[in-house]
Amino acid sequence: MYTFGKPKEGGAFAPLGRNVKGEKVMEQRTWLITGVSSGLGKAMAGQLLARGDRVIGTVRYRGKVADLLKQYPWTFKAECLDLTKVQDIHSLVDHAFLEGQVDVVVSNAGYGLFGAAEEVSDSEIDHTIATNLVGSMQFIRTAIPHMRRQHSGRIIQISSYGGIVAYPGSSVYHATKFGIEGFCEAGAREIAPFGIGMTIVEPGGARTQFRYGNAKVARDIPAYDGTPAHAFLSMLNPANGLAPGDPERMAKLIIASVDQNPAPLRLMLGARALKRSIANLKKRLAEYEKQADTAALADFPETQGASDAQ
């Protein structure tokens, strides 16, 4: 299913250890990446293929990556995948590893849902959680046993600084990102003994279709007009200024993180995102520090000062 063949004379396949220009590269790897139709996923796929790596990328429609298929017929495989279909996730990941070692898996596919909690529908909530949270969890957990048997591997989860900072009008999206970060943070400690690294990538706003094309907006309730819940409408309009993040630069940093050992647990991308995340975490810490006495009142007196298991 994912066998990478050798090209005919003059083909585009890069020999092991060299990119398509014949330049030496550190190591040729095989990557399995969800959501390579656009944005960070496509930027990563393009850079990896250009340096001679192999990529299995998932898309909703193969036509979105016709350029990559044409340019890299021997090192790029595109497979259609709907992340809300769990059995399809299992099948795709299992087949990828059956064909040989997969060095890096990148859980990237997802989308933004904007609107106040009251505005989003039941089906929108279900689909967003199924795609951004459950789909990512199932993708990762399906890869883990294969990497455990390999005694190596790297897992990258594309989250968002929206997994740390929450804004009005994005409550469902934030729920998925806060959720996947908890799953990955715990999972990273579970798989570390088997030589598998996990990195949560937290990009800030970037100039991709995620914001300027693929974002979903819930039904409008006029009562929220002019309130913080509808501030996102200005953010989604390119006329009000473009996001600072460069998807090509972000992709390069994500790829480079795979060469770091041990794997960084988190990778923040974007100066504005970092500044806002640090400010939010400092505010949260200050709130907790004020509650030391109150928190202790909830415990049995004899447990005061006992060591913490969790």
N, C-alpha and C positions, 0 to 999 in steps of 0.2 A: 504493500500500500504506500509506503514512504521510502522505497528504495531509491537512493540517489545514484544515478548512473554516471558513466564517463562519457564525455562529449566526443563527437567526431573531430577530426583535425580542424583547428580554427574555432572550436566551440568556446563557450563562455566559462566553462568550469575552471575553477582555480585549483591548482595542485595543492596538496597538503602543505600548510605552512606558508603559502603565498596568496596574495590577493590577485584580482584580475589584471593588475598592472605588472604582476611578477615580483612585487615587493615582498620581502619577508614579513611575516606576522608572527606573533607570539605562539599561537596555537589555534588549530582549526577546531571549532566546537559545533555541536548541533543544538539548536535552540527550538523550543516549542512555545509559540507566542499566540495568545488570543487577541483578536481585534487588530489585524494589520491593515485594514482597509484605509485608514486615515490616521492623522494625529501622531501621537507618540509611537503607537504600534508600527505604523508604516515607516516612520523615521528610523526606528530601530532596525526593522527588517532591511531597509535600504542600506544602512551603514554596515550591517553585519554581512550582507551579501557582497558588498563592494570590497570588503577586506578578505573574503574567501570562506566565510563560515556557511554552514548549512542552516536553513530556516524552514520549519513547518509552521505555517501561519494559518489561523482560522479567520474566516470572513463570513458575512451573511450572503454576499454575492461575489463570485469570482471575477466578474467584470471590473470590480473596483481595484484589482491588482493585476490587470492585464499587462501593464508595463513591466512589472517585476517578473511575471511569468515569461514574458518574451525575452527579457534581458538575461535572466538567470534560470534557464530551463532545467539545468542539471543540479542546481543547489537550492531551489525554492519550490516548495510544494504548498499549494493553497487548498484548504479543506473547509467546506461550509459547516458552520456550527451555530446552533441556537443554545445559548447558555441556560435557558430555562428548561431544556430537555436533558435531565440528569443522565439517563442511560446513554445518550449520544456523547456526553462528556466522557463517561467511562470508556466507551468503545474507542473513541478517538485517541485518548491518552494511552490506553493499553496497546493499541496497534502501533502507535509511534514508538513505544519502547520495545515492542517485539521485533522491530526492524533493526534495532541496534541501540547503542547508548545515546541517551539524550542528556546533555550536560547541564542545560539551563532551561527552566520553564518559567514563563512570564505570564502572569495573570493580569491582563491589561484591559480586556473588553469591559465596557460599562457605559452608562450614560447618566446625564443629570436630569432630575425632575424638579421643577421649580413651582412654587405655589405655597400658600399657607396650608397648615395641616388640615384645616376645614375645607380647603378648595380641592385637594387631591381626591380622586375617586378610589374606591376599594380595589378596582382592577389595576389602577396605576400604582398603588402601594404594593400589591402582590407582585406585579411584573418587575418593578424596580428592585425589590428585595430578592426576587428569584434570580435576577440577572447580576446585580452588583455584589450581593452578599452570598446567597446560596450557591450560585453558579461558580463564583470564585473559590468558595470553600470546597466544593466538589471537585473542581479542577485540580486544586492543590492536593487534596487528600488522595486522589486517584494516582497522582504522580509519586507520592511518598514511598509506597512499598517497592516500586521499581528502583528508585534512587537508593533506598535502604539496601537492596540487593547489590547495587553497584558499589556501595560503600562510598558514594560521592554524589555531588550534585549541588546546584544552587537554585533556589526558588525566589522569584521576585514578584511581589505583589504591588501593582500600581494602585496606590490609595490616593490621597489628596491631603493638603494641609487642612481640608475640611473634615479630616479624621481627628483633628485636634481642636480646631476652632469652628464654632457653629454660628451661622447667620440666619436671621429670620427669612422665611420664604424658601428654605431648603431643608426643612426638617426631615423629610423622608430620605433624601440623599445623604444627609449627615448620619442618619441612623445606620445606613449601610456601610459608611466609611468608618464610623466608630466601631461598628461590629466587626468588620474584617480586620481592623487593627488589633482588636482583642484576640481574635482567632489566631492571627499570625504571631503575635507576641508570645502567646502560650505555646503555639506550635513550634516556634523556633527553638525553644528549650527542650521540646520533646524529641526533635530530630537531630540536634547537635551531636549526641553521642554516636551517631552513625555517619558522621562526616558530611552532613548536609547543612548548608547554610541558608538562611532566610533573610531577605531584606524587604522592608516596607518602604516604598518610595512615596514621598509626599510632595507632589508638584504644586506650585502655586498656579495662578491663572496663566494660560498659554494661548497662543494664537492658533487654535485648532478648531476643527468642526465640532468638538465637544461643546464649546461655548457658542460658536457662531453658525451652527447648522443643525447639530443633532440634539440639542437641548429640548426637552419636553416641558411645556408650560401647561399647568392645570387650568381648569375652568376658572373664569374670573368671577369673584364676588365683589361688587363695587364698594362694599363697606370697607375693604382693605386698601382701596386707592388712597395714596398719600400717607400710608403707614409704613413702618419698616418692613412689613411682610412683602411689599411690592417694590422694594428698592432694587431687586434683582432685574427688573425690567430695564432699568438704565444700564446695568452692567452688561446685559445681553445685546445691547445696541452698539454696533461698532462705531457709530457716529459720535459716541460719547467717549471715545478713546479705546485703543486696543490694549489687550493684556500684555504685560511685560515679558512673559515667558516665551523663549524661542524653542520650539519642539525639537529642532535638530541639535541644539546645544544640550537640551535635557536628555535626549536619547544617548548622546555621546557619554554623558556622565553616568547614566544608568549602566551602559555597557562596561565602562571602566570599573564600576563597582564590583564586578564579578572577579576581578583580579585581586581584590582586597581579601586578605585572610588574617583573622577571622572575618566573616561577612559582617558588614555593618547592619545593625538591627534596623536602623532608620536612615533614610537619605532624603533630606529636605532640598527642594529645588526652587530657587527664587528668593531674592533678597527680601522682597515685600512679605512673602509667605513666612520666611524665617522670623522676621521682626514681629509680625502679628502673632505667630505661634508662641514665641518666647514671652511676649506680653501677656497672652492668655494664660500660659502655664504659671507665670509669676503671680497673676491675680488669683488663680485657683489655689496655689500653694498658700498664699496669704490668708485666704478664707479658711483653709483647713487648720492653719496654725492657730487661728483664733478659737478653734473649737476643741482644743486639747482637753480642757476640763469637762466640757459637756460630753464629749465622746466617751470619756472614762466612766461616766455615770451609767452607761448602758451595760457595763460588765459586772459579773459577780465579783464582790470585793476580794475574794481569795485569789483571783486571777491577776490582780494588779501587779505589774512588774514582771509577769511571766513572759518567757520568750515567745515570739510569734512564729507559728508554722506557716500561716498564710495571712 
